[in-house]
C-alpha cells in the first residue's frame, strides 16, 4: 500500500450518511414535496387483526394493554385513543363494511318482514 492512499474512518462515513439524510429531508420539507394532512377523516387509527379463540386452546397476546379502547357508536364498534378520546374511528372489515357492536336477533321485530295490509277505502255511511 502506498502512503498517498486516503482511508475513511467509520465515524466519518456515518456522519456523512447522517448529514445526507437530514439534508434531504429538510430540502424536501422546505420545497413542499412532503405532504402533511390536517384532515383526520380518512386517516387509519390503527391496523388490527383478529385472533381466533377456540375453547381450551391458549393464544399468545402481549401482557401490555394498548393505548386504545372500544366504544359503541350508532351500533358499530369504534376504536378511540386513550389520550385523545375525540380521535376515534369505526372498525371496518376488508370490504369497508362496519363491524356491529352486537349481533342482531333474527327474531327481532325489525328483522321480521311484516306483510303489508292493503288499505280499503271507507264507504260513506248513509241514513237512507
C-alpha positions, 0 to 999 in steps of 0.5 A: 500500500502506498502512503498517498492512499486516503482511508475513511474512518467509520465515524466519518462515513456515518456522519456523512450518511447522517448529514445526507439524510437530514439534508434531504429531508429538510430540502424536501420539507422546505420545497413542499414535496412532503405532504402533511394532512390536517384532515383526520377523516380518512386517516387509519387509527390503527391496523388490527387483526383478529385472533381466533379463540377456540375453547381450551386452546391458549393464544399468545397476546402481549401482557401490555394493554394498548393505548386504545379502547372500544366504544359503541357508536350508532351500533358499530364498534369504534376504536378511540385513543386513550389520550385523545378520546375525540380521535376515534374511528369505526372498525371496518372489515376488508370490504369497508363494511362496519363491524356491529357492536352486537349481533342482531336477533333474527327474531327481532321485530325489525328483522321480521318482514311484516306483510303489508295490509292493503288499505280499503277505502271507507264507504260513506255511511248513509241514513237512507 
